[in-house]
Amino acid sequence: MSCIMSETMIKNLIPIALILVLITMPGWTQDENNAFDYLPGNNFLGGWFTTDNAILLQPEDAAFLVGSDYGLLREYNLVWYATETYTNFNDELTIEIFEFDSGNDAYGFYGLSPIPYAETDPETGIVVDPYGIPPPAKIDTIRLIGTEFLEGYKGRFYFRIRQPDYPETLIQAGTYLLMNLPGMAMPSEMVSILPADDRIMGTERYFKGPIALDLLLQWNEDDVLGFDEYEWEAVAAEYRLGGGEYYLLVIARYDDTDTPTAISRRLLSYFQDYDFETIIAPPTSGGHHPRAFKNDFAIAFWPDGDKIWLLWDLTNEQALLTAIQNR
């Protein structure tokens, strides 16, 4: 299973921003908020001050943030990007703020960052918190990535903070942004269609386009779900199956009930063309009849009204059949 953005990628992205020159966005006036209005000022945390190196970028100029893929920023409707570096005269702290067109977009972009896989404690059988965040930051809207980065979202905003030496400072800075950015931290309403049973809370992701989804599923850019042809949106989450088994559930929603049936036929051809072996699968608990395949991993899919369900990355046939019966 693949993470969407590697920690190494994030580490390599932030220093690049600091060598860019300031780009002024057209259309702003003194009466309108812009990116700089949401960057913290001097001494926003005790002893931390701006270095007056703030950068403001339009979406097309910020593609370096996601591997030079402007299409990914366009999928999530980025409006602007801003960054500033702060110093306590011994160390530096960098804050990046992305504003998107909607809270759904910001939440979706938040889900592109690494989501560590949950593990089961062999002695207690309890699923370990996949993030390992200290209690003060154990909330759904911010999370630590290792000990050097913190990310979060609120309203239309996604933010990323880097400070390699002081995790406590990351948490304090993240909390400050959550308190001062406008809007509310709400997941996409699409998340509500994901089954709650056995879902690993906090692994939910929301997709607005094929580039983001390809990063998760690694379709090799094959648009098998028809996202370039149809109006759609999708959600995904990790689920625990028992016995240390985990899998990914993806649900894509279209504008009508005919498209999922057509997409199901396309998926059938896709897996047959790639020489996946067919698995005879029982009906789901909801009475749907899935198509199932296995190769290096096992998958299944079925149409359901205006949606298509996809079970992904099961380790073997028996695990897949169990997951199908649970759905």
N, C-alpha and C positions, 0 to 999 in steps of 0.2 A: 504494500500500500504506500501511496506517495503523499508526502506533505506538499502544500501548494507553493509556499515560498520557503526556501531553506534559510536557516539562521545565518549561514555564510553569505547568502545573497543580501540579506538585510544589512549585515555588517559592512558589506562593500558599497551599498547604496548611499548611506548617509554622508561619508566623507566627500563624495562627488559633489553633493549639493553645496558644500562650503566653498568650492572654487568657482562657482558661477557668479556672473555679474548680476546686478539687480535689473529685473525686467519690469517695466511699468505697464500695468494692465489698462487698456483703453476703456473709456466709459465710466470710470469712477469719478465721483465728485466728493467734495468735503462733507457733504451731507449724507453720504452712503458709507456703510460699513465695508471695509475691505479686509484682506487677510491680516494686515498688520494690527487691526483692532483686536484680534483674538490672540495674538502672541502676548504672553505675560511681559510686564514691564520690569523695571529695576527692583531688586529686592523682593520679588514675588514670593520667594522662599528666603528665609533669613540668611544673608550673606552671599546670595547669588545675584549677579548683575549682567545686563546685556553687554555684548561686545560690539553692538551697532553693526552687525553683519547680516541683518535681516535680508531675506531673499523672497521675492514674490514671483510666481510663475503661472503662466497660462497652461492649460492642459497639454497642448501640443509641445510645449517646451519642457514638460515634466516627465516625458516618456522614459528618461533614464532611470526613473524610480522603479520601474517594473520591467527591467531588461530591455529598454528601448521599444516597448510595445505600446504605442499610443492607443491601439485598438482596445486594450484592456481598460485604460482610463475612460475611453469613450463608452464602453459597455456600461460602466457604472456612473457615467455622466458627471465626471469631475468638473467643478467650476473654477477652483483655484487651489494653489498649493503655496504654503508659506513656511519658512523655517528661520530660526534664530538660534545662535549659540550664546550660552551664558557661562560665566566664570565666577569662581569664588577666590580667584587669584592663585589657586593651586591646581585646580582641576576644571574641566569643562563639562557642560551639559547641553545637549542639543534637543530642541523641540521642533517637530514637524507637524503641521496641521493641514489636513485636506478637507476642503468643503465640497460636498456633492449636491446634486440637485434635490435629493430627498433623503429622509432618514433610512428608507429601504436601501438606497444606494450605499450609504455610509456603513450600514450594518453588513451588507454584502461584501464590501471591500475589507472590512474587519475580519471576515471569515477566510480571506485569502492567506492569512499568516499561518505559521506552523501550528498545527493542533497535535500535540503529543498523544500517542495512543495510550489508552488506559491499560493498566496492568492489574492482575489479581495477586494479592498477597498470598504466597503459597501456604502460609501457616494459618491465616485467619479466613481465607477465601473472600475477603472484602476487596472490592474494586478500589484501587488507589486513585486518588484525585489526579487526573492526568496532567494538571498544570503545576502542582507543587507550589502554589502561591502561598506566602505567609498569610495568616488570618487577616491582617489589616487590609489586604488587597483582594481578599477572596470574594469578589463580587463579579457579576456577569459582564460588566461594562469595561473593566480593565484587566489586563493579565500581564505577568512577567514572562519574558522569553529568555530563559537562562537567568543570568544575574546582571546582564548589561542593558537589556532593552525592556521597555514597557509600552504597550499599545492599548488603545481604548477607543470608544466611540460615544457620541452623544448627539442626538438630533441629526443634523445633516453632516456632522463632523466626525472624522477619524483622525486620531493623533498617534504619534510615535515619539518616544523619548529615549535618548541614549545617554547613559552615564555608567562607565565600566566599573567604578570602584564602590559606589554607594547604593545598594538596592533600596535602602530606606528612602533615599532622596528621590529615586524613581517613583516610589509609591506616593510620596508627598506631592511631587509635581503632577502625577496623574490625577490625584484627588483634587488638586487645585483646578485643573482643566475641567474636570467633571462638574465642579461647583460653579465655574464661570462661563463655560460655553453655553450658548442658548439652546433651547430645545429639551427633549427628553430622550433618554436612552431606551429605545424600544426595538425589539427584534421585528423583522418583517412579519406581517400577518400570515404569510405563507407557512411559517414555522408551525402554525397551529394544525396543519394537515398532516404533520409527521406523527406517527403513532407514539404515544408516551411510554408504553410498556417496553422495558429493557433499553430505552434510549440513554446514551451517555450524555447527560446534560452538559451543555457548553460546547459540544462538537457540531452544533447546527451550522449550516452554511447556506447562503442564498446566492443564486446565480442569475445574472441578467444577460449573459451572452455566451457563445460557444468557446471563446478564448479562455474564459475563467473555468468553464466546465472541463475543457480539455486538459487544463493543468491538474485537475483532480483525477480524471478518468484515463488520461493519456490515450485519446482516440487517434493519435497521429494525424490530427486535423481533419479526420473524416467526419462530415456533418451528418451522422447517422440519425440524429434526433430531429433533423429538419429545422434547425434554429435559424438558418439563413432564409428560410422560406415562410415560416409561420411565426405568429406572435406567441410568445411563451415566456415562462419564468420557471425556475426550479429551486428546490430545496434538497438538502442532504444532511445526514447525520450518521454517526457511528452507533452501532447497536451491539450489545453483548449477547452471546448465544449460550454461554455456559461452557465449562471445561476449558476456559481460557480462549475461547473462539470469539472473534469480533468480525463484523462485516459493515459494509456501507449500504445504506438505503438512499436512493435518489428518487424523487417524485417530480416529474415535469408536468406543468399544467398549460394547456393550450386554450384557444378561444372557442373551440367547438368540440363536439364529441366524435366527429369523423376522423380528425387528424390523428389521435392516438392509435386508432386501428391501422391507419396507413403507416405510421411510424413503427408499429409492431411488425408489420411485414418487412419494412426496411431493416430493422434489427435482425430479423430472422435471416435475411440474405447476407447481412454483414458477418454474422458469426459462422454461417455455413461457408462463406467465401474464405474465411480465415481458418477453416478446417477445425473448428471446435466440434467436439463430440456431443451429440444430442443425448440429453438425459430425460427419461420419462418421469414427469413430475406430477404429484397429486394436486388437486385443487387447493386453493388458499382457503383459509377459514371464512373468507367472504364470498366463496363460490366462484372465484375467477380461475381461469385455466392458463397457467403460466407456460411459457416456452423456456426451457432450461438447457444450458450447455456447460461443458467443462473443457479446459485445456490446462494451462499452468495454474488456473484458478477456476472456480465455478461461479456462474451467474444465472439469473433468471429475470424475466420481464413479462408484463402483461398490461393490456389497456384496461382502464377503469373510468368510464364516462369521459370527462374532458382531461383526464390525466393518464400518464403512463408510469408504472412502477418499475424500478430496476434494483434488484439485489446484486451487489457487486463485491467481488474479492473474497468469496468463501474459499477455504483451503481445500475442501474436498466435496464429493457428491453428497455424503450423508449430512454434512453440516448445512449444505444448501437445502436439502429436503426438509430438514428441521426448521430452518429459517422460513421457508415457504409456508409450512403449516402454522407457524406463529403469526403469519400475516393474514 
